[in-house]
Amino acid sequence: MGKSIFDYDDGDLIFPTSASLGLDSDGNVMMRLEDSMAIEVDSGGLHMVSPWDDEE
């Protein structure tokens, strides 16, 4: 899971830690909802992201 994902909403990179969780470059926990959508766990904000494939 070495590929980073780009967050179009705030310009951060998300670094996956598993198939459905990752940390962005600001330290926020992000959870994959779909291939191109993630939710910021702390705030509940939805983010459009580059393709985040479920590799498992």
PECOR-V791485 format. One record per run of one state. SS is the DSSP state (a for helix, b for strand, c for the rest). FROM is the first residue (numbers start at 0). LEN is the number of residues. If there is no record, write none. Layout:
{{SS | FROM | LEN} {SS | FROM | LEN}}
This chain:
{{c | 0 | 3} {b | 3 | 4} {c | 7 | 5} {b | 12 | 4} {c | 16 | 4} {b | 20 | 4} {c | 24 | 4} {b | 28 | 6} {c | 34 | 2} {b | 36 | 4} {c | 40 | 5} {b | 45 | 4} {c | 49 | 7}}
